[in-house]
């Protein structure tokens, strides 16, 4: 399903699509194979060019926002950078969709098994430490509650601390 061009088909005769992008395949009536390595490389180069433009515009917009209250920063330029970034992102999405490059799977970076084991070990250890702290905290609270309801009530909590300690109640360690 193709979307209709905003500019009609006038630009296609010059090798540009409706968004002003160079067309990645010839439009001269010949049926060129769209799956050739050359076409794929060309499409990758187009995407890389658009990505570089998106990165530049995003960096400029971010700096404009970051230094918005500094003297010499032009808010109109920042707004123009943001608008241009939005438009370039739309062009990039359409280029990825039309060229088929956007359908490629993204491979995660290759990480060795030992690095993964170390990372998982750290995660498990931090979860264990957290659980242990929670369990220790619950033990302290249980100790205070048993002290207050058991021996503390009979020893008279309003009295001196010597009475509570002489009754044999132990204060939990923290």
Helices and strands as residue ranges (DSSP letters): G 12-14, H 37-66, H 75-99, G 101-103, H 113-146, I 147-151, H 152-155, H 161-166
